[in-house]
Amino acid sequence: MTTPRELVVVDGRVLLRACSLYKGHACAVIEQHHVAPRSWWIAAGKPINTPLAAICPNCHYSTHAGIDGLIAGRDVSALPPRCVALARQGLALAAAHGLTPAPTL
């Protein structure tokens, strides 16, 4: 299952939208992504119960890199701080709901 994508077109002109993490990240396609990855919920046999974040592709993959880096105990300081914060939020949600975090990339 993919997350919904939306292209905003006004008067025949494609408009850029701002990423919810960094307003300077203007992108034609912003996607809704689960803060605690879907795969963790599915692996636990639980209904998906996580907020969504409207983020650009760069922040999406940086957040996944943050999740995987944190799981492995790696230094994630070179990643964008808000992406690391979102990764930490996903891990906190996993702990609160009894999910087992697993690498996402």
Secondary structure, 3 states (H helix, E strand, C coil): CCCCEEECEECCEECCEECCCCCCCEECEEEEEECCCHHHHHHHCCCCCCCEEEECHHHHHHHHHHHHHHHHCCCCCCCCHHHHHHHHHHHHHHHHCCCCCCCCC
